[in-house]
Amino acid sequence: SQLVQQWSEQEQAQSSTWRELKAVEIFLCVHHSILNSQNIKWFTDNQNVIAILNKGSMKKDLNSLATAIYKLCLEHAIDITLEWVPRQFNEQADILSKVIDQDDWSITDNVFQLYEKQFGGFTIDLFPNDKNKKC
């Protein structure tokens, strides 16, 4: 499944370092099955992300994310290498990361439950992401 999501207001209020660490965590959670026992390289223009993933952080929320990422990598034998990209060489990716997907939609959980009760036993969700999956 393709992961498409927008940050909630609470997430938007977090630091860019928190958001980038969270993006790493989400990516690994969603794609761990295809990344199992693989070596991957993560490019970032945030040097704090590299430092935190290599050494941890005194900030509890950032350290918790780093720990979660470490555990995911350990659990799925993923070897992640981090590489810093100077911001001027990352402009295109930066622009694309700010695009808001206005077409991402889903039915509400209560409507899904109503259909589930009436028609029962759904096992396939054709276009899920981690925010709207139903099955």
Salt bridges, closest charged atoms under 4 A:
GLU25 OE1 - LYS22 NZ 2.90
ASP45 OD2 - ARG87 NE 3.37
GLU75 OE2 - HIS76 NE2 3.48
GLU83 OE1 - LYS41 NZ 2.87
ASP94 OD1 - LYS98 NZ 3.87
ASP109 OD1 - LYS134 NZ 2.87
